[in-house]
Amino acid sequence: LVAYLASPAAAYTTGTSILVDGGMALSAAVANAAHAGTV
């Protein structure tokens, strides 16, 4: 992420909140999807 933000490609990345949590948010979404149809 740091390399991207330091590159010219990120010139128009403004006013953005970027979550850096090591993938914890993704693992919670996968766990919730596994239990989506259970009652």
C-alpha positions as CSV (number, residue, x, y, z in Angstrom):
1,L,0.0,0.0,0.0
2,V,2.8,2.4,0.8
3,A,4.5,1.8,-2.5
4,Y,1.2,2.5,-4.3
5,L,0.5,5.7,-2.4
6,A,4.1,6.9,-3.1
7,S,3.7,6.2,-6.9
8,P,2.3,8.5,-9.6
9,A,-0.7,6.1,-10.0
10,A,-2.1,7.4,-6.7
11,A,-2.2,11.0,-7.9
12,Y,-6.1,11.0,-7.8
13,T,-6.5,9.1,-4.6
14,T,-7.8,11.9,-2.4
15,G,-10.2,12.0,0.5
16,T,-10.1,8.3,0.9
17,S,-10.0,6.2,4.1
18,I,-8.0,3.1,3.5
19,L,-8.5,0.3,6.1
20,V,-5.2,-1.5,6.9
21,D,-6.0,-4.3,9.3
22,G,-4.0,-7.2,8.0
23,G,-7.1,-8.9,6.5
24,M,-9.2,-9.1,9.7
25,A,-12.2,-7.5,8.1
26,L,-12.1,-10.0,5.2
27,S,-11.9,-13.0,7.5
28,A,-15.0,-11.8,9.4
29,A,-16.9,-11.5,6.1
30,V,-16.0,-15.0,5.1
31,A,-17.0,-16.4,8.5
32,N,-20.4,-14.6,8.3
33,A,-21.0,-15.9,4.8
34,A,-20.4,-19.5,6.0
35,H,-23.3,-19.2,8.5
36,A,-25.7,-17.2,6.2
37,G,-28.3,-19.9,5.8
38,T,-28.3,-21.4,9.3
39,V,-31.2,-20.9,11.8
